Amino acid sequence: LHDKSKFSKRKLFELAFDGVLAHSIVPLRIATYTGLAVTVAMVIAIIGYLTAFALGQEWPRGFATTTLLLLLGIALNALFLGIIGEYVGRIYQQVRSEPRVLIERKLNLPE
């Protein structure tokens, strides 16, 4: 009885997940780096489509334009989501380091 946890596996996982998310900006950093990687991949794909188009690749009408705009939209969304995540992380760090109380005056303490 003493060596068994009263938490289920699910509750332990939720506790660990809360611990990682509540006290760390690592998930936000991962989102930022993922956004940058997606942006780089999409830019490479856009360059590839433009190169193939310049070399005379035949696609159905409007396919290249739609694909390029879609890739550009995904890249911009991923990049801006990473930037927003960085701002949220910095705000979180500032708020967390602030004192929780304000001392108006000291009583009965020698100066």
C-alpha positions in Angstrom: 0.0 0.0 0.0 2.9 2.4 0.7 4.7 1.9 -2.5 1.6 2.5 -4.8 0.8 5.9 -6.1 -2.7 7.1 -5.7 -2.4 8.9 -9.0 -3.4 7.1 -12.1 -1.1 7.0 -15.2 -3.3 9.6 -16.8 -3.2 11.9 -13.8 0.6 11.6 -13.6 0.9 12.4 -17.3 -1.4 15.5 -16.8 0.8 16.6 -13.8 4.0 16.3 -15.8 2.4 18.1 -18.8 1.2 20.9 -16.5 4.7 21.1 -15.0 6.4 21.5 -18.3 3.9 24.0 -19.7 3.5 26.1 -16.5 7.1 26.7 -15.7 8.9 26.7 -19.1 9.0 28.6 -22.4 10.5 25.6 -24.1 7.3 24.7 -25.9 7.1 28.2 -27.2 10.7 28.0 -28.4 9.9 24.7 -30.1 7.0 26.4 -31.9 9.3 29.2 -33.0 11.9 26.9 -34.4 9.2 24.8 -36.1 7.8 28.0 -37.6 11.2 28.9 -38.9 11.8 25.4 -40.3 8.4 25.4 -42.0 9.1 28.9 -43.5 12.5 27.8 -44.8 10.9 24.6 -46.3 8.1 26.6 -47.9 10.6 29.1 -49.4 12.6 26.3 -50.9 9.4 24.8 -52.3 8.4 28.1 -53.8 11.8 28.5 -55.4 11.4 25.0 -56.8 8.0 25.7 -58.2 9.2 29.0 -59.8 12.2 27.2 -61.3 10.0 24.4 -62.7 7.7 27.0 -64.1 10.6 28.9 -65.7 11.8 25.7 -67.3 8.5 25.1 -69.0 6.8 22.6 -66.6 3.2 22.0 -67.6 0.6 22.1 -64.9 -3.2 22.5 -65.0 -4.3 26.0 -65.3 -4.0 27.9 -61.9 -2.2 25.0 -60.1 1.1 26.8 -59.7 -0.4 30.1 -58.6 -2.7 28.4 -56.1 0.1 26.2 -54.7 2.5 29.2 -54.4 0.0 31.3 -52.6 -0.9 28.4 -50.3 2.8 27.7 -49.5 3.4 31.4 -48.9 0.4 31.6 -46.5 1.6 28.6 -44.5 5.1 30.0 -44.3 3.9 33.4 -43.1 1.4 31.9 -40.6 4.2 29.6 -39.1 6.6 32.5 -38.9 4.3 34.9 -37.3 3.0 32.3 -34.8 6.6 31.8 -33.7 7.1 35.5 -33.3 3.9 35.8 -31.2 5.1 32.8 -29.1 8.4 34.6 -28.4 6.5 37.7 -27.3 4.2 35.6 -25.0 7.2 33.9 -23.6 9.0 37.1 -22.7 5.8 38.5 -21.2 5.5 35.4 -19.1 9.1 35.7 -17.9 8.6 39.3 -16.9 5.3 38.7 -15.1 6.8 35.6 -13.3 9.8 37.6 -12.0 7.7 40.4 -10.6 7.1 40.5 -6.8 3.6 39.5 -5.8 3.2 42.1 -3.2 3.9 45.8 -2.9 5.3 47.1 0.4 3.7 50.5 1.1 5.7 51.2 4.3 7.8 49.5 6.9 6.5 49.4 10.5 8.6 49.0 13.6 11.9 48.5 11.8 15.1 50.5 12.5 16.3 52.5 9.5 
